[in-house]
């Protein structure tokens, strides 16, 4: 069984219909798996920034503040005690924390295909026959995207992820400064970017490569 989708040219004209594999573009969603994939990717990308010092790492505090007995005050061995202002921190965040998680390859791929299939089901995925830009020109690229948004997606709010096959630098350099558009290489496609942007734009070549990769 296949999924049919329309293919458009750069003028947003319907030029033909393409049959997509239902095993890739018609995968039924599973919210638990998608959540697991998102948490895993975010955890693996997370940087450990906060780092507190313990009593042993805080500068100073080597001398005993006052003698042990006879002062009427509580005993104190160091001015860098966690009980003192300027002292060390107990159980504070440390830079050696590890937020990384593991998710096997099949589960990760299936979650990605679920996210892409959801774009197809909601009719927010557009298939372009090809990008044919003679030169690096943002204005020409913007004209193509605007035509697709107006005539195909029926939206005025730009929020689009474009997956490029990586061979044509003209596409990347023409659209990288446009607000509301993210262009990524096919090798870097991931579930977070697919879900972050409402609309998804793929070319026929990218469709074929996705089907070959995940068949």
Rosetta blueprint (number, residue, H / E / L):
1 X L
2 X E
3 X E
4 X E
5 X E
6 X E
7 X E
8 X E
9 X L
10 X L
11 X L
12 X L
13 X L
14 X E
15 X E
16 X E
17 X E
18 X E
19 X E
20 X E
21 X E
22 X H
23 X H
24 X H
25 X H
26 X L
27 X L
28 X L
29 X L
30 X L
31 X H
32 X H
33 X H
34 X H
35 X H
36 X H
37 X H
38 X H
39 X H
40 X H
41 X H
42 X H
43 X H
44 X H
45 X H
46 X L
47 X L
48 X L
49 X L
50 X L
51 X L
52 X L
53 X L
54 X L
55 X L
56 X L
57 X L
58 X L
59 X L
60 X L
61 X L
62 X L
63 X L
64 X L
65 X L
66 X L
67 X L
68 X L
69 X L
70 X L
71 X L
72 X L
73 X L
74 X L
75 X L
76 X L
77 X L
78 X L
79 X L
80 X L
81 X L
82 X L
83 X L
84 X L
85 X L
86 X L
87 X L
88 X L
89 X L
90 X L
91 X L
92 X L
93 X L
94 X L
95 X L
96 X L
97 X L
98 X L
99 X L
100 X L
101 X L
102 X L
103 X L
104 X L
105 X H
106 X H
107 X H
108 X H
109 X H
110 X H
111 X H
112 X H
113 X H
114 X H
115 X H
116 X H
117 X H
118 X H
119 X H
120 X H
121 X H
122 X L
123 X L
124 X L
125 X E
126 X E
127 X E
128 X E
129 X L
130 X L
131 X L
132 X L
133 X L
134 X L
135 X L
136 X L
137 X L
138 X H
139 X H
140 X H
141 X H
142 X H
143 X H
144 X H
145 X H
146 X H
147 X H
148 X H
149 X H
150 X H
151 X H
152 X H
153 X H
154 X L
155 X L
156 X L
157 X L
158 X L
159 X L
160 X E
161 X E
162 X E
163 X E
164 X E
165 X L
166 X L
167 X L
168 X L
169 X H
170 X H
171 X H
172 X H
173 X H
174 X H
175 X H
176 X L
177 X L
178 X L
179 X L
180 X L
181 X E
182 X E
183 X E
184 X E
185 X E
186 X H
187 X H
188 X H
189 X L
190 X L
191 X H
192 X H
193 X H
194 X H
195 X H
196 X H
197 X L
198 X L
199 X E
200 X E
201 X E
202 X E
203 X E
204 X H
205 X H
206 X H
207 X H
208 X H
209 X H
210 X H
211 X H
212 X H
213 X H
214 X H
215 X L
